[in-house]
């Protein structure tokens, strides 16, 4: 698989642990690829749910995926500031079809004022039992929640305003071409 280049579009697919397709984002613009990560942007991107429902993202969002960490980060650029939605998920893989990962239900939402909320704990517990998440997965996810909270608290990587400004500016430059 050739690595997508800046300005190219890819599809993102999230799956559940049992292998079922969960959600698809069409036409995510790639802003940067490196040895271990991919940064992109969704802006009025078509999203298709597993049940066939479709919707379009409302605002520009910088997306961050890593091949080593068990989370991905969506920085949603809104009028009242940047909100973050962080999915606890497997590291991504990229093939000729899409960027793919397994969504493990747990999410952390960070509001513009810095408030953090751990979401979907009940859904995680239900799916953990239903889909028989191995104890190793449970341990890895809980450890990655700690890493993610550290990144948030220390404004590391996608959680720094400079990061959001840099990649949103790059997106605007590419969109004008």
Backbone torsions as a table, in degrees:
resi	resn	phi	psi	omega
1	UNK	NA	126.8	175.8
2	UNK	-79.5	144.9	-178.7
3	UNK	-74.1	131.9	179.7
4	UNK	-64.4	145.9	-178.3
5	UNK	-95.9	160.8	177.3
6	UNK	-52.5	132.2	178.2
7	UNK	90.6	-13.7	176.9
8	UNK	-80.1	163.1	-178.8
9	UNK	-111.7	140.9	176.6
10	UNK	-128.7	167.2	172.2
11	UNK	-102.8	143.4	175.0
12	UNK	-115.0	133.0	178.3
13	UNK	-127.0	126.8	173.0
14	UNK	-106.0	141.9	-179.4
15	UNK	-120.4	165.6	170.3
16	UNK	-98.7	167.2	-175.7
17	UNK	-56.4	-30.8	-178.8
18	UNK	-80.3	2.1	177.1
19	UNK	94.7	-5.6	179.8
20	UNK	-76.7	138.9	175.9
21	UNK	-64.5	134.5	-176.7
22	UNK	-105.7	-49.1	-174.4
23	UNK	-159.4	148.0	178.8
24	UNK	-130.9	133.0	172.7
25	UNK	-109.3	125.9	179.5
26	UNK	-99.7	140.5	172.9
27	UNK	64.8	54.6	169.3
28	UNK	-84.5	125.5	179.4
29	UNK	-80.0	129.7	177.3
30	UNK	-79.9	128.6	176.8
31	UNK	-103.3	-33.8	-179.9
32	UNK	-161.4	139.6	168.5
33	UNK	-123.5	142.8	174.5
34	UNK	-132.0	-174.0	-177.2
35	UNK	-56.8	-36.6	-174.3
36	UNK	-122.7	-0.9	-175.3
37	UNK	-143.4	165.2	176.4
38	UNK	-138.6	133.1	176.1
39	UNK	-117.4	133.5	179.6
40	UNK	-143.1	-175.0	177.3
41	UNK	-141.8	138.7	170.5
42	UNK	-110.8	130.9	177.1
43	UNK	-146.3	108.6	-173.9
44	UNK	54.1	49.4	-177.8
45	UNK	-92.1	137.4	177.5
46	UNK	-73.6	128.1	178.3
47	UNK	-118.2	132.6	177.8
48	UNK	-118.1	125.4	178.8
49	UNK	-82.8	163.3	-179.2
50	UNK	-58.6	-31.6	-179.1
51	UNK	-84.7	4.8	177.0
52	UNK	96.8	-13.4	177.5
53	UNK	-61.8	145.3	-178.8
54	UNK	-128.5	144.9	176.5
55	UNK	-151.8	168.5	-177.1
56	UNK	-121.3	134.7	179.3
57	UNK	-61.2	145.7	-172.1
58	UNK	-89.4	-30.7	-174.8
59	UNK	-137.0	164.1	176.2
60	UNK	-63.6	142.1	178.1
61	UNK	-142.0	127.2	175.4
62	UNK	-83.6	128.2	-179.6
63	UNK	-111.3	139.1	-177.2
64	UNK	-127.8	124.5	178.4
65	UNK	-126.2	145.9	-179.4
66	UNK	-134.2	145.0	-179.3
67	UNK	-81.0	-8.8	-177.0
68	UNK	-112.8	-34.6	-176.9
69	UNK	-88.2	149.5	-178.5
70	UNK	-95.6	51.4	173.7
71	UNK	-161.2	160.3	168.8
72	UNK	-134.1	158.2	-170.6
73	UNK	-128.2	134.1	176.0
74	UNK	-118.2	116.7	177.9
75	UNK	-100.4	106.4	-176.4
76	UNK	-91.4	120.1	-175.1
77	UNK	-91.5	109.2	-175.9
78	UNK	-121.2	165.8	-179.1
79	UNK	-59.2	-35.3	-177.8
80	UNK	-89.5	8.3	179.3
81	UNK	124.3	-174.8	-177.5
82	UNK	-92.5	129.1	171.0
83	UNK	-109.5	145.8	179.8
84	UNK	-117.1	139.5	171.9
85	UNK	-122.6	119.2	-175.3
86	UNK	-115.1	121.0	178.5
87	UNK	-95.0	127.7	168.4
88	UNK	-78.6	118.5	-168.9
89	UNK	-157.1	162.1	177.0
90	UNK	-64.1	157.8	169.4
91	UNK	-57.2	153.0	-176.1
92	UNK	-82.3	157.2	167.9
93	UNK	-125.9	152.0	-178.8
94	UNK	-124.5	124.7	173.2
95	UNK	-128.0	-174.5	-175.1
96	UNK	-65.8	-18.5	-177.8
97	UNK	-86.6	-44.6	-172.0
98	UNK	-172.0	168.9	164.2
99	UNK	-84.4	129.2	-173.1
100	UNK	-129.7	146.6	174.3
101	UNK	-154.6	165.1	176.0
102	UNK	-101.6	124.7	179.0
103	UNK	-86.8	124.1	-178.7
104	UNK	-105.8	32.6	167.0
105	UNK	72.9	-47.3	-177.9
106	UNK	-64.5	137.0	178.8
107	UNK	-137.4	151.9	170.3
108	UNK	-120.7	126.7	175.7
109	UNK	-106.7	133.6	177.3
110	UNK	-118.5	124.2	-177.7
111	UNK	-88.9	161.2	-179.1
112	UNK	-54.3	-28.7	179.4
113	UNK	-83.6	1.8	178.1
114	UNK	96.1	-10.1	178.2
115	UNK	-59.8	138.0	179.2
116	UNK	-117.2	140.9	175.6
117	UNK	-134.7	129.4	171.6
118	UNK	-85.1	122.9	-174.2
119	UNK	-112.4	158.0	169.6
120	UNK	63.1	32.3	177.6
121	UNK	-62.4	-41.3	179.3
122	UNK	-63.2	-43.6	178.9
123	UNK	-61.8	-41.6	178.1
124	UNK	-59.9	-48.1	-178.2
125	UNK	-62.7	-40.9	179.0
126	UNK	-62.9	-49.2	-179.0
127	UNK	-69.6	-32.2	178.5
128	UNK	-59.0	-42.3	179.0
129	UNK	-75.4	-46.7	-175.8
130	UNK	-62.2	-41.8	-175.7
131	UNK	-103.1	7.7	177.0
132	UNK	53.5	56.5	174.7
133	UNK	-59.8	129.3	177.5
134	UNK	-65.1	153.3	179.0
135	UNK	-55.9	-32.7	179.6
136	UNK	-62.3	-40.1	179.2
137	UNK	-65.2	-45.2	178.8
138	UNK	-57.5	-45.2	179.9
139	UNK	-64.0	-47.8	-178.9
140	UNK	-59.3	-44.6	-178.6
141	UNK	-64.4	-43.0	180.0
142	UNK	-66.1	-36.3	176.4
143	UNK	-66.7	-38.1	-179.8
144	UNK	-73.0	-25.3	171.4
145	UNK	-61.4	-43.0	179.4
146	UNK	-62.0	-44.6	179.1
147	UNK	-61.6	-45.7	-178.6
148	UNK	-61.5	-45.7	179.4
149	UNK	-63.3	-37.4	176.4
150	UNK	-62.4	-45.3	177.7
151	UNK	-58.9	-45.2	-179.0
152	UNK	-62.0	-51.0	-176.7
153	UNK	-61.7	-32.3	-177.3
154	UNK	-101.5	10.5	179.7
155	UNK	48.8	46.2	-178.9
156	UNK	-87.4	145.8	174.3
157	UNK	54.0	-125.5	-175.0
158	UNK	-62.6	-11.3	-177.6
159	UNK	-91.4	6.4	176.1
160	UNK	-98.0	142.8	-179.8
161	UNK	-61.9	-35.0	178.6
162	UNK	-60.7	-39.5	177.9
163	UNK	-61.3	-50.3	-178.5
164	UNK	-61.4	-46.1	-179.5
165	UNK	-61.1	-45.7	-179.0
166	UNK	-58.1	-50.8	-174.5
167	UNK	-76.4	-30.0	175.9
168	UNK	-69.9	-39.0	175.6
169	UNK	-62.4	-42.2	179.5
170	UNK	-63.1	-41.0	177.7
171	UNK	-60.2	-45.6	179.7
172	UNK	-62.4	-38.7	178.0
173	UNK	-63.2	-45.3	-179.1
174	UNK	-67.4	-32.9	-178.8
175	UNK	-70.1	-23.9	-177.9
176	UNK	-84.9	-9.6	-175.7
177	UNK	-71.2	NA	NA
